[in-house]
Amino acid sequence: MTSPLPPGAIPTTWLAFRTDDWERVDGAVIEEKNVCIQVNGQVLARFMATPMELDALALGFLRAEGVIAGPEEVADLRVGPTSECVDVWLTHSAPLPDDADAIRTAGCGGGVTFDDLQHFAPGPFPDLHLAPEQLIERYYEMRAAETLYPITRGVHASALCTPEQTLIIAEDVGRHNTLDKLWGKAMLAGVKTRGRIIVTTGRISSEMLGKAAKMGVPAILSRTSPTSRSVSLARQWHITLVAYIRRGGFRVYAGDWRLRG
């Protein structure tokens, strides 16, 4: 590849078979590393992630897990020189969960969370009225803004939006990580998440829905499927859950009243 690669993309080569011929291709793959978050000198979590915007990833993860209520509780945050560890010092103590040192994958398995969503109940969401065309526009606006997917393919993206525009986008090999990065980037930029929309390329699992609910997001949409538990929770929490979004339409599994008036 002749042009410089963006952070998160690693150069590689592969053999491509086309009809009756082989071709060596110069390209790139998405970077994946075992990332560690340490809080007050102790390991809180390890998971696989794309080692970029790790400050935002750490902030968003800590906020999603209820370790902090906002960036003002962070006294110091430093990303290690190899981008494999984020060292966070808080203005208060932070007890660690029992399984804090577990390593979770970035692929089809679950992300890292210490919450039992059965006992979680989000507060009432702000009023939000959506036109179907706005959701389709925001989804394709996010796809056009991706920097890593056109080069590496195997990467997820999520965006924080209003009905009228895309505000923040985050990319990572792990779909859960994109939501943590979104929340962290929003905190760093002073952008509120409550009452916004989340657009994502990843499957909407219960953990994904839980992160969105904690952000105060009343609507989440994806190019792919929800799970049975996320559909059940979305209906229970009054979240609009949209999946299989395409140019010609989408499916609404919960909260259709936000779209239908």
Sine and cosine of phi, psi and omega as CSV:
sin_phi,cos_phi,sin_psi,cos_psi,sin_omega,cos_omega
0.00,0.00,0.73,-0.69,-0.10,-0.99
-1.00,0.05,-0.59,0.81,-0.05,-1.00
-1.00,0.08,0.49,-0.87,0.01,-1.00
-0.88,0.48,0.60,-0.80,0.01,-1.00
-1.00,0.08,0.56,-0.83,0.06,-1.00
-0.95,0.30,0.35,-0.94,0.09,-1.00
-0.82,0.57,0.66,-0.75,-0.02,-1.00
0.99,-0.15,-0.19,0.98,0.04,-1.00
-0.94,-0.35,0.73,-0.68,-0.04,-1.00
-0.89,-0.45,0.79,-0.61,-0.01,-1.00
-0.91,0.41,0.58,-0.82,0.05,-1.00
-0.39,-0.92,0.07,-1.00,0.10,-0.99
-0.76,-0.65,0.40,-0.92,0.09,-1.00
-0.54,-0.84,0.29,-0.96,0.08,-1.00
-0.99,-0.16,0.81,-0.58,0.02,-1.00
-0.95,-0.31,0.77,-0.64,0.06,-1.00
-0.97,-0.23,0.85,-0.53,0.00,-1.00
-0.75,-0.66,0.91,-0.42,-0.04,-1.00
0.85,0.52,-0.96,-0.28,-0.03,-1.00
-0.89,-0.45,0.41,0.91,-0.12,-0.99
-0.69,-0.72,0.46,-0.89,0.07,-1.00
-0.94,-0.34,0.58,-0.81,0.03,-1.00
-0.65,-0.76,0.74,-0.67,0.10,-1.00
-1.00,0.07,0.79,-0.62,-0.10,-1.00
-0.87,-0.49,0.73,-0.68,0.16,-0.99
-1.00,0.02,0.80,-0.60,-0.04,-1.00
-0.44,-0.90,-0.48,-0.88,-0.04,-1.00
-0.50,-0.87,0.42,-0.91,0.13,-0.99
-0.82,-0.58,0.33,-0.95,0.01,-1.00
-0.96,0.28,0.66,-0.75,-0.02,-1.00
-0.98,0.20,0.66,-0.75,0.02,-1.00
-0.70,-0.71,0.79,-0.62,0.01,-1.00
-0.70,-0.71,0.40,-0.92,0.14,-0.99
-0.99,0.15,0.95,-0.31,-0.09,-1.00
-0.98,-0.22,0.68,-0.74,-0.01,-1.00
-0.90,-0.43,0.69,-0.73,0.14,-0.99
-0.93,-0.37,0.87,-0.50,0.05,-1.00
-0.95,-0.31,0.69,-0.72,0.02,-1.00
-0.85,-0.53,0.85,-0.53,-0.01,-1.00
0.80,0.59,0.62,0.79,0.08,-1.00
1.00,0.06,0.03,1.00,0.00,-1.00
-0.83,-0.56,0.53,-0.85,-0.02,-1.00
-0.94,0.35,0.79,-0.61,0.10,-1.00
-0.99,-0.16,-0.67,0.74,-0.04,-1.00
-0.35,-0.94,0.48,-0.88,0.15,-0.99
-0.79,-0.61,0.70,-0.71,0.07,-1.00
-0.38,-0.93,0.26,-0.97,0.00,-1.00
-1.00,0.09,0.71,-0.70,-0.06,-1.00
-0.42,-0.91,0.26,-0.96,0.17,-0.99
-0.99,0.10,0.86,-0.51,-0.17,-0.99
-0.98,0.22,0.92,0.39,0.11,-0.99
-0.60,-0.80,0.54,-0.84,-0.04,-1.00
0.81,0.59,0.66,0.76,-0.04,-1.00
-0.95,0.32,-0.40,0.92,0.10,-1.00
-0.90,0.45,-0.69,0.73,0.04,-1.00
-0.92,0.39,-0.64,0.76,0.02,-1.00
-0.86,0.51,-0.72,0.69,-0.01,-1.00
-0.90,0.43,-0.71,0.70,0.00,-1.00
-0.88,0.48,-0.73,0.69,-0.01,-1.00
-0.90,0.43,-0.64,0.77,0.02,-1.00
-0.90,0.43,-0.70,0.71,0.01,-1.00
-0.89,0.45,-0.62,0.79,0.02,-1.00
-0.94,0.34,-0.66,0.75,-0.01,-1.00
-0.91,0.42,-0.54,0.84,-0.01,-1.00
-1.00,0.01,0.03,1.00,0.04,-1.00
0.97,0.24,0.24,0.97,0.04,-1.00
-0.95,0.30,-0.57,0.82,0.08,-1.00
-0.77,-0.64,0.40,-0.91,0.08,-1.00
-0.98,-0.20,-0.14,0.99,0.00,-1.00
0.05,-1.00,0.19,-0.98,-0.06,-1.00
-0.91,0.42,-0.31,0.95,0.01,-1.00
-0.92,0.40,-0.26,0.97,0.03,-1.00
-1.00,0.03,0.00,1.00,0.01,-1.00
-0.99,-0.14,0.90,-0.43,0.02,-1.00
-0.99,0.16,-0.57,0.82,-0.01,-1.00
-0.37,-0.93,0.61,-0.79,0.04,-1.00
-0.61,-0.79,0.83,-0.56,-0.02,-1.00
-0.69,-0.72,0.73,-0.69,0.09,-1.00
-1.00,-0.04,0.77,-0.64,-0.02,-1.00
-0.88,0.47,0.35,-0.94,-0.08,-1.00
-0.90,0.44,-0.39,0.92,0.02,-1.00
-0.99,-0.13,0.10,0.99,-0.02,-1.00
0.83,0.56,0.63,0.78,0.03,-1.00
-0.89,-0.46,-0.14,0.99,-0.01,-1.00
-0.54,-0.84,0.65,-0.76,0.11,-0.99
-0.91,-0.41,0.85,-0.52,-0.04,-1.00
-0.97,-0.22,0.90,-0.43,-0.07,-1.00
-0.89,-0.46,0.77,-0.63,0.10,-1.00
-0.91,-0.42,0.79,-0.62,-0.07,-1.00
-0.98,-0.20,0.22,-0.97,0.06,-1.00
-0.99,0.11,0.05,1.00,-0.02,-1.00
-0.51,-0.86,0.18,-0.98,0.04,-1.00
-0.97,0.26,0.35,-0.94,-0.02,-1.00
-0.60,-0.80,0.99,-0.16,0.05,-1.00
-0.88,0.47,0.65,-0.76,-0.06,-1.00
-1.00,-0.07,0.61,-0.80,0.10,-0.99
-0.91,0.42,0.28,-0.96,-0.07,-1.00
-0.90,0.43,-0.57,0.82,-0.09,-1.00
-0.97,-0.25,0.55,0.84,-0.11,-0.99
-0.89,0.46,-0.45,0.89,-0.10,-0.99
-1.00,-0.04,0.23,0.97,0.02,-1.00
-0.95,0.30,0.53,-0.85,0.08,-1.00
-0.97,-0.26,0.82,-0.58,0.00,-1.00
-0.93,-0.37,0.50,-0.87,-0.01,-1.00
-0.99,0.14,0.27,-0.96,0.03,-1.00
-0.99,-0.15,0.01,1.00,-0.10,-1.00
-1.00,-0.02,-0.79,-0.61,-0.14,-0.99
-0.97,0.24,-0.29,0.96,0.02,-1.00
-0.95,0.31,0.07,-1.00,-0.04,-1.00
-0.95,0.30,0.37,-0.93,0.12,-0.99
-0.99,0.17,-0.06,-1.00,0.00,-1.00
-1.00,0.01,0.85,-0.53,0.13,-0.99
-0.48,-0.88,0.54,-0.84,-0.01,-1.00
-0.94,-0.35,0.19,0.98,-0.06,-1.00
-0.99,-0.14,0.52,-0.85,0.19,-0.98
-0.98,-0.20,0.96,-0.26,-0.11,-0.99
-0.92,0.39,-0.28,0.96,0.03,-1.00
-0.87,0.49,-0.49,0.87,-0.07,-1.00
-0.97,-0.24,0.20,0.98,-0.01,-1.00
-0.98,-0.18,0.69,-0.72,0.03,-1.00
-0.68,-0.73,0.95,-0.33,0.01,-1.00
-0.93,0.36,0.49,-0.87,0.07,-1.00
-0.93,0.37,0.12,-0.99,0.02,-1.00
-0.89,0.46,0.64,-0.77,-0.01,-1.00
-1.00,0.03,0.45,-0.90,0.12,-0.99
-0.89,0.46,0.42,-0.91,0.05,-1.00
-0.87,0.49,0.68,-0.73,0.02,-1.00
-0.53,-0.85,0.86,-0.50,0.03,-1.00
-0.91,-0.41,0.76,-0.65,-0.13,-0.99
-0.83,-0.56,0.65,-0.76,0.17,-0.99
-1.00,-0.07,0.68,-0.74,0.01,-1.00
-0.78,0.62,-0.62,0.78,-0.01,-1.00
-0.89,0.45,-0.52,0.85,0.01,-1.00
-0.91,0.42,-0.64,0.77,-0.01,-1.00
-0.91,0.42,-0.68,0.73,0.02,-1.00
-0.90,0.44,-0.67,0.74,0.02,-1.00
-0.89,0.46,-0.68,0.73,-0.03,-1.00
-0.92,0.39,-0.61,0.79,0.01,-1.00
-0.89,0.46,-0.76,0.65,-0.04,-1.00
-0.96,0.28,-0.40,0.92,0.13,-0.99
-0.92,0.40,-0.67,0.74,0.06,-1.00
-0.89,0.45,-0.71,0.70,-0.03,-1.00
-0.88,0.48,-0.59,0.81,0.00,-1.00
-0.94,0.33,-0.39,0.92,-0.05,-1.00
-1.00,0.00,-0.15,0.99,-0.01,-1.00
-0.90,0.43,0.65,-0.76,0.04,-1.00
-0.96,-0.27,-0.51,0.86,-0.09,-1.00
-1.00,-0.01,-0.59,0.81,-0.06,-1.00
-0.87,0.49,-0.69,0.72,-0.01,-1.00
-0.88,0.48,-0.39,0.92,-0.06,-1.00
-0.99,-0.11,-0.65,0.76,-0.16,-0.99
-0.93,-0.37,-0.33,0.95,-0.09,-1.00
0.93,0.36,-0.97,0.24,-0.24,-0.97
-0.90,0.44,0.92,0.40,-0.05,-1.00
-0.52,-0.85,0.52,-0.85,0.04,-1.00
-0.98,-0.20,0.36,-0.93,0.09,-1.00
-0.66,-0.75,0.52,-0.85,0.15,-0.99
-0.66,-0.75,0.47,-0.88,-0.02,-1.00
-0.70,-0.72,0.58,-0.81,0.14,-0.99
-0.99,-0.16,0.80,-0.59,-0.14,-0.99
-0.70,-0.71,0.36,-0.93,0.37,-0.93
-0.99,-0.13,0.13,-0.99,0.07,-1.00
-0.86,0.52,-0.43,0.90,-0.11,-0.99
-0.99,-0.14,-0.35,0.94,-0.08,-1.00
-0.37,-0.93,0.37,-0.93,0.09,-1.00
-1.00,0.04,0.77,-0.64,-0.06,-1.00
-0.99,-0.15,-0.76,0.65,-0.10,-0.99
-0.61,-0.79,0.60,-0.80,0.06,-1.00
-0.78,-0.63,0.57,-0.82,0.03,-1.00
-0.67,-0.74,0.62,-0.79,0.01,-1.00
-0.82,-0.58,0.58,-0.81,0.02,-1.00
-0.23,-0.97,0.38,-0.93,0.06,-1.00
-0.91,0.41,-0.42,0.91,0.02,-1.00
-0.96,-0.28,0.76,-0.65,-0.03,-1.00
-0.91,0.41,-0.61,0.79,0.04,-1.00
-0.88,0.47,-0.62,0.79,-0.03,-1.00
-0.90,0.45,-0.52,0.85,-0.01,-1.00
-0.90,0.44,-0.58,0.82,0.01,-1.00
-0.95,0.30,-0.63,0.78,0.07,-1.00
-0.89,0.45,-0.67,0.75,0.03,-1.00
-0.90,0.44,-0.63,0.78,0.03,-1.00
-0.85,0.52,-0.76,0.65,-0.05,-1.00
-0.91,0.42,-0.66,0.75,0.03,-1.00
-0.90,0.43,-0.69,0.73,0.03,-1.00
-0.90,0.43,-0.59,0.80,0.04,-1.00
-0.91,0.42,-0.67,0.74,0.03,-1.00
-0.90,0.44,-0.68,0.73,-0.02,-1.00
-0.91,0.42,-0.53,0.85,-0.03,-1.00
-1.00,-0.04,-0.08,1.00,-0.04,-1.00
0.94,0.34,0.49,0.87,0.00,-1.00
-0.98,-0.17,0.79,-0.62,0.01,-1.00
-0.97,0.26,0.53,-0.85,0.03,-1.00
-0.97,-0.25,-0.39,0.92,-0.07,-1.00
-0.90,0.44,0.76,-0.65,0.01,-1.00
0.99,0.13,0.12,0.99,0.01,-1.00
-1.00,-0.05,-0.13,-0.99,0.05,-1.00
-0.87,-0.49,0.57,-0.82,0.16,-0.99
-0.92,-0.38,0.77,-0.64,0.10,-1.00
-0.92,-0.40,0.71,-0.70,-0.04,-1.00
-0.58,-0.82,0.39,-0.92,0.09,-1.00
-1.00,-0.02,-0.24,0.97,-0.14,-0.99
-1.00,-0.01,0.28,-0.96,0.09,-1.00
-0.87,0.49,0.65,-0.76,0.00,-1.00
-1.00,-0.04,1.00,-0.07,0.08,-1.00
-1.00,0.04,0.06,-1.00,0.03,-1.00
-0.89,0.46,-0.56,0.83,0.03,-1.00
-0.92,0.39,-0.65,0.76,0.05,-1.00
-0.89,0.45,-0.70,0.72,0.01,-1.00
-0.90,0.43,-0.63,0.77,0.03,-1.00
-0.89,0.46,-0.66,0.75,0.04,-1.00
-0.89,0.45,-0.68,0.74,0.01,-1.00
-0.89,0.46,-0.68,0.74,0.00,-1.00
-0.89,0.45,-0.65,0.76,0.02,-1.00
-0.91,0.42,-0.48,0.88,0.05,-1.00
-0.98,0.22,-0.10,1.00,-0.04,-1.00
0.98,0.19,0.40,0.92,-0.05,-1.00
-1.00,-0.03,0.87,-0.49,-0.04,-1.00
-1.00,0.02,0.00,1.00,-0.02,-1.00
-0.52,-0.86,0.75,-0.66,0.05,-1.00
-0.70,-0.71,0.69,-0.72,-0.03,-1.00
-0.70,-0.71,0.50,-0.87,-0.10,-1.00
-0.61,-0.79,0.36,-0.93,0.08,-1.00
-0.98,0.19,-0.22,0.98,-0.06,-1.00
-0.82,-0.58,-0.41,-0.91,-0.28,-0.96
-1.00,-0.05,0.35,-0.94,0.25,-0.97
-1.00,-0.04,0.12,-0.99,0.13,-0.99
-0.96,-0.26,0.22,-0.98,-0.02,-1.00
-0.87,0.49,-0.63,0.78,-0.03,-1.00
-0.95,0.32,-0.60,0.80,0.02,-1.00
-0.92,0.39,-0.59,0.81,0.06,-1.00
-0.90,0.44,-0.71,0.71,0.00,-1.00
-0.89,0.46,-0.70,0.71,-0.01,-1.00
-0.93,0.37,-0.62,0.78,0.02,-1.00
-0.87,0.49,-0.65,0.76,0.04,-1.00
-0.93,0.37,-0.60,0.80,0.02,-1.00
-0.93,0.36,-0.62,0.79,-0.07,-1.00
-1.00,-0.05,-0.04,1.00,-0.01,-1.00
0.89,0.46,0.71,0.71,0.08,-1.00
-0.97,-0.23,0.67,-0.74,0.08,-1.00
-0.98,0.19,0.86,-0.51,-0.07,-1.00
-0.89,-0.46,0.92,-0.39,-0.06,-1.00
-0.88,-0.48,0.70,-0.72,-0.02,-1.00
-0.67,-0.74,0.20,-0.98,0.01,-1.00
0.80,0.60,0.73,0.69,-0.03,-1.00
-0.97,0.25,0.73,-0.68,0.00,-1.00
-0.63,-0.78,0.10,-1.00,0.03,-1.00
-0.84,0.55,-0.61,0.80,-0.10,-1.00
-1.00,-0.02,-0.05,1.00,-0.01,-1.00
0.43,-0.90,-0.26,-0.96,-0.05,-1.00
-0.24,-0.97,0.06,-1.00,0.08,-1.00
-0.93,-0.36,0.66,-0.76,0.07,-1.00
-0.92,-0.39,0.89,-0.46,-0.04,-1.00
-0.99,-0.11,-0.34,0.94,0.00,-1.00
-0.35,-0.94,0.47,-0.88,0.11,-0.99
0.93,0.36,0.55,0.83,-0.03,-1.00
-0.91,0.41,-0.32,0.95,-0.03,-1.00
-0.90,0.44,-0.38,0.92,0.07,-1.00
-0.94,0.35,-0.39,0.92,-0.03,-1.00
-0.99,-0.15,-0.40,0.92,-0.12,-0.99
-0.97,-0.25,0.02,1.00,0.08,-1.00
1.00,0.02,0.00,0.00,0.00,0.00
